[in-house]
Amino acid sequence: MNAIVVPMRITTPASQEIRVERIFDAPRERVWRAWTDPAQVAQWWGRGRKTIVERLEVERGGHWRIVVHGKNGIEGFEGRYREVTPPERFVRTFEWDGMPGHVVVDTVILEDLGDGRTKLISLALFHTTEERDGMLHSGMEEGLTDSYAALDRLLAKSG
């Protein structure tokens, strides 16, 4: 049986932004839990690699930190939540240990499509166009495709 590939749309609506759109075959509340429950995040965020959710304080001012063990060592990602509106959206900072000081503001919106599906819209705001372009050329699309496929699998079995 072949897996169904769900299209993901990546655009650059402004010189310092990346917009990602993707539809998940699950209700918004279930997608929200997959993004905010540490046990679930650990199952899909690291694309099949050992993933440790060290902190996931989903509240305004809350700290999040995720560590992924890969073939090239350990990679850490972290930030702070600026806004949390369950189950609709959150805004958080995003920083990779490999590039300290390069902070992205990431807004994740979960839109209920009314038919048991959820549209995810992610808006990433960078300090400069060069930082945005660096992310676009970093393997981001492949990483998101793999992570969202893992999220699809998690949502299918948690239904």
Summary of the structure (lengths in Angstrom):
residues: 159
radius of gyration: 15.0
end to end distance: 20.2
largest distance: 44.7
contacts: 462
relative contact order: 0.23
helix: 26%
strand: 41%
